[in-house]
Amino acid sequence: MLNIALFGPPGSGKGTQSKLLLEKYELEYISTGDMLRDQILRQTSLGITARDLIEKGQLVPDELVVQLLEEHLTANSDANGFLFDGFPRTLVQSYILEGLLLKLNTSLTCMISLDVHQEELTRRLLERATIQGRADDAEHVILERFKEYAVKTLPVVEFYESRGMYFSIDGRGTTEKVFEKVENIIDSVVKESSQNVVLIGRPGSGKGTQGEMFAKKHNFHYISTGGLLLNEIEEKTEIGKSIKTLYENGISVADETIIKMVETEISGIHGNRGFIFKGFPRTLVQTYILEGMLRRLNTSVSLVVYLDVPMLECFKRLSRRSQTDEGRPYDKNTDLIIGRMEEFETKINAVVKYFKKQNKLVRVNGTGTPKEVAAQLDEILLRSLKKTRRI
């Protein structure tokens, strides 16, 4: 998940920037202020208590905020990520947020603070008061809110600074200019923390099944060159027409075609922990190509997993698959299966040697049920990735 906390004093423009972030990164919006205002509007018991405190310029107790927050996070646990506006505001809330996100098997990606001088903030809030009529934008309340913010939020800054997760930007200027700064920080953090896994193994070893399962569970983006090729064929694109015969006969497609498809796929993805590559690279040349692509994104291959299944077992799996709706054209002919096996054995050794030299290769026993292999893969992948960077 991509989880961002947008930080800053009242009037710094968090709400405006939030709308732009939600649109680009498709996050679930978490505004404690909006949640509380909804409670106040509906005159719930929680809302009445919160209203009295807010009108005095005081912060709402953590117990009340956590109730709302936990309900919302749990209800949207399948989201791409969360954008937190107005939370955490205290050191205690910072620890609370860590605990809440841990329940979803994720953590905060970064905190971005919009810094604006107090005089400018006061002007903005008074102007907003005349337009929206918000009681918490009265001048005496504004001053109290600034005081609360300064006293209680400094430890929050220190908390995330010590973890290398706090980024401050100048919140003045046009909406577009400020958003560009915010966007650059997020993209930079995501690239620095991204981890990319390559799954290799004989045809029929279960790379596709395991790759999709792991990617979905841990918020990686799954890229199957076979899937990309099939999509081109089904869409009857120019590429699809040119490769249809090659694909159906299990013949490798030109590297130039693969490069175009993979680059297009990579460039359109934001907010994931990284990529799971299946079926690419298959040769040493493709290995260099992938490394070059990832370097342009300021990242690299983190781990290569060799899903080890005996050739005979792979042959049996492909034969069984050919009798189902999931069968591929190149599964239905024994000679094609043998040809693909031979090609794999001939070309993969150079790839294995390359990544083994970099200490990035691990072998996983791919025999057993998909669930059993997935459990083993989870354990090995997570442990190996944590050695290089926190997942």
Helices and strands as residue ranges (DSSP letters): E 4-7, H 14-25, E 28-31, H 32-41, H 45-55, H 62-75, E 82-85, H 91-103, E 110-115, H 118-132, G 135-137, H 139-161, E 166-170, H 175-193, E 196-200, H 207-218, E 221-224, H 225-234, H 238-248, H 255-267, E 275-278, H 284-295, E 301-308, H 311-321, G 329-331, H 334-357, E 361-365, H 370-388
